[in-house]
Amino acid sequence: MNTLQILGLIALPILIWLYWLERRRHRRTTERMGRALQDMSGRLTVDAHTGLLTLAGFEARLAEEVQRVGRTDGSLSILSLSLDNFTLITNGFDSIGAAQIVQSVATRLSEAAGPEARVATLSGSDYLVITSGGGRIGSLLAERIQKAFAQPVPAGASGRSAPVSCSIGVAVYPQHGNQAEIASLAGLALRKAQEAGPGHWRLYEPAMGQQARDEAVLVQDLRQAVAEGQLELYFQPKIDARSLQVTAAESLVRWHHPTRGFVSPGVFIPLAERYGLIGDIGDWVIQAACEAAAQWAEIGLRMRVAVNISGHQMRQTDLVEKIVATLRLHQLEPGRFTCEITETVAMEDTAATRLTFEKMGRAGLHVSIDDFGTGYSSLASLRQLPAAELKIDRAFVTELETSEKARNIARSVIELARSLKLRVVAEGVETPGQRDILAGLGYNDLQGFLFCMPVNAAEIQRMATGGGGPAGRVGFRDSLYATDFQGELAGRATEPGALRG
């Protein structure tokens, strides 16, 4: 045996040993990478705070379930769920309390869904649920979940709780759509449920898909209408209940579509809010209303103009600054500009809306609480707002002649307003009987088709200068032609039974 052979025999076990070490290191590295990938996959598919599936986890589970029902000719129900007024609920708690509510909601939702269903969280207020079965199973599950939220949700160890309701949309695979679109179809059903108000559920119908496509086209047309100035501002006069003369006018936006004709604000305003156009439309309305008021001032008509302010606008940090700048541009008094804010928005009591209200008060803007009686305002909360006026919802006016309950509500509102030194307006007045009841109760201003339909700015000007028109039977208060607005307010304050103007 020569030297090379001897060296080869010595090196062979060393090489085998080195190979074995490398194989072991490689195996351990592979195992660590596998565990890391598994851990990462778990983090991506399961929400650490609630223990529910994430969106990625839901999509993975949906893919598995689709394969399973494909082999058995079964069905899946997908529920798209959204908590109603979730922001308003959590605003009453600190960050810890809000997080505890989210955890409590997740727990209750999982328990209501049952062990056969899987729940995914998209946010603190939005969830997806997947379960085996067709439309009947999905509908029963939706009802069970809503019943589960009939009782307030606890906020952890604080001892406090929050009332929570939810809206739900249900879609069935493969009956309603394929794997890629089924969650979106459940979302369409959810939107239809939300349109009916809080605490409703809806099963998807094919007509919803066509409606969604039509809505998408209408939204694009609305974007174009805003950009190209197709919107027009109309005004409905407010009438003094005693003299039956015009005292102010509310701005109402109108859209004359080039092919569809008149599109109701009840159709396009919700679309604008849903798709982020309400801010641009709101800015345009403020500008157009001030332009009209400035034009009226040129003929001597110094009339207060009212503009509806949306919840989105109330949350804008520069809303009041924009209003004040526009008023200055057109040389208008802040007291001649009324911000009509619905009671529901006024009661949000978020930091943003509180700040906006404070700015409105400091700027001297005239604030009106609109649709009063439909929200949940308290005497204490009303006293904290810089409001000068309450506007009772038309639903109470409609039944004044036939319902003692409606008359009692109207009477209660005027008594509340007097205790707070607020003016009161009633909208939706359509009959002489309604007019007489409201005037007898002491309402300050009335508004409705009995007196005048909404008309454009030019028609208001023509009426004010004695040109008649569709509302020619109503005159304008003489003080609107006064040159001293502060004197007008002082004179009004001395009128018998007058409230703060």
Helices and strands as residue ranges (DSSP letters): H 3-45, H 55-72, E 76-83, H 86-90, H 95-113, E 118-121, E 126-132, H 135-148, E 153-154, G 156-158, E 161-162, E 166-173, H 182-195, E 201-203, H 206-228, E 231-240, E 245-257, E 261-263, H 265-274, H 278-298, E 304-308, H 311-314, H 319-329, G 334-336, E 337-342, H 343-346, H 351-363, E 366-372, H 379-384, E 389-392, H 394-398, H 404-419, E 423-427, H 432-441, E 445-447, E 455-456, H 457-464, E 475-476, G 478-481, H 485-493
